[in-house]
């Protein structure tokens, strides 16, 4: 696969992911992930160093299977997540998508993001970097690994999958 083809595939998937989150189309969003996916938002240890191991260090969010991510989505949908009631309105902006590696069955991407959200009486934003590993499964491209580095990690109220 050429870098241009990989960029087109990756950009389409990342833009779709942001739109599905904004539209709260959780089932369609979950379908973008491989069953054995890793979804990770590491924490900052110092101003310049992130946690490196989600199994032994603190993470802001960590799910090591799509089924675990689906459990979180279920809690949000069912209303059993107090932190998600009411759900904030969001707007995902994804930019600077670059291909780091590409083959016929795998793509590594870097991108920048900003998610503006309005919750109750306040509007805020999270911004940072995405690191995606995409894998072709049954002819479709899926997220095998998504690492999200939140640059403004002061969390004023909440942080959840729909905000990054």
N, C-alpha and C positions, 0 to 999 in steps of 0.2 A: 504494500500500500504506500502510495506517495505521501509526503508530508502534507500536500494540499488536500488530498482525499481524507487523511486523518483529521486535519483541522476542520473540514466540513462536517464529518461524522461527529467529532467531539463537540464542536460548537452547537450543533443541533441538539445533542443530548443535554448539554449543560443548560441551554436556553429553555428546553422543554422542562427540565427539572425545576428551574426557577418558576416557570409559569404554573406548573402543577401545584407547587407549594402555595403560590399566591392565590390560586383558585380553590385550594383545599381539596384537591382531587387526590386524596391519600392513597387509594388503591392503585391508581395509575402511577403515582410517584413510587410506591413500593415495587411495582412491576419493573422499574428501571434497574433494580438491584439484583445481583446474583444471589442465590440461596446462601452461599458461604461468604457473603460480603463482610467487609469491615468498614464501619462508619465511626470516625474518630475525631474528636475535637480535643487536642491536648491542652493542658494548662501551662501557664508560664511559671517557671521555677524562679527565674530572675528576670530582669528587664531584657536580657539577651538570650535566655536559654529556655527552651520548651521541654516538657516531660518527653521522654523517649520510649517508655514502655508502659502501655496501658494496663498491663497485668500487675505491675508493681508500683506504679506512680499514679498520682491523681490526674484525672481527666475531667474536662468540663462535660463531655458526653462520650460514651463509648458503647458500641454494640458490635459484637463479633459474629452475628448471624442476622440474616434478613428476618427470621422469625422473632428475634428479640426487638428489632426495630419495629416490626409489626405489632408487638405487644404494646410498645409506647404509643404508637398511632391509635391502637384500640382504646387506650386509656383517655387519650385526647378526644376521640370521637364519642366515647360513651359518657363523657361528662364526669368521669371519676378523677380527673386531674384538676384539682382545685386551682393550680397555677395557670391552667389554660382556660379559665372561665372568667370573663369572656375571652374568646380567641382574638388576638390582635389582627388587624388588617396589615398586610405586608406587601412590599414591592421589591423583588429581587432584581438587581442590576448586575450583570456579569460581563466583564471586560477583559481585555489583554489575554485572551486565550492563546496559548502557545503549545505546540506539540513538543514534548521532550523526547519521546521515542515512539516508533510506530512499526508494527508488523501486520501481517494479514489477520492475526487473531488477538492483538493486544495494542492498546494505545495508552501512553502516559501523557497527561495534560497538566498544565499549570494555568490558573486563571485568577483574576482578582474579582472580588465581589463587594457589594454594599447592599444591605437589606434595611430599608426604611420600614418602620412599623409604627402603628398607632394602637395604643392599648389604654383603655379607660380614658384618662384625660391627658395623656402625654404622648408625644411623638419622639422617637429615638431612632438610632441606627447602629447596626453592627457592620464592621467591614474587615476585610482580611484577604486571605489567599486560599484557593482550593488546589488540592493535589489529587487528581483522579487517576485511577488505573481502570481502564475499560477492558472488557473481555468480550469476544464474540461467542455467543451461545445460541445454538440452533438458528443461526442466521441473523440474530439481532445483537446489537451492542448493549451491554449492561455494565453497571458500575460494580467492579470487583472490590475496589477500595476507594474510600473518600476520606481524605484527611483535610480538616478545615482548621486553618490557623486564624483565630480571631485576634486581630491586632489591638482592638480596644476592649480589653478583657475585663474592664470594670463592669460588673453586671448590676445595673440599677434595680431591676425587678425580676426578670426571668430570662432564661436562655433555654431554647428547645430546638428540635430539628427544623421547625418551620421558620426559625429566625436566622438561620445561617445558610 
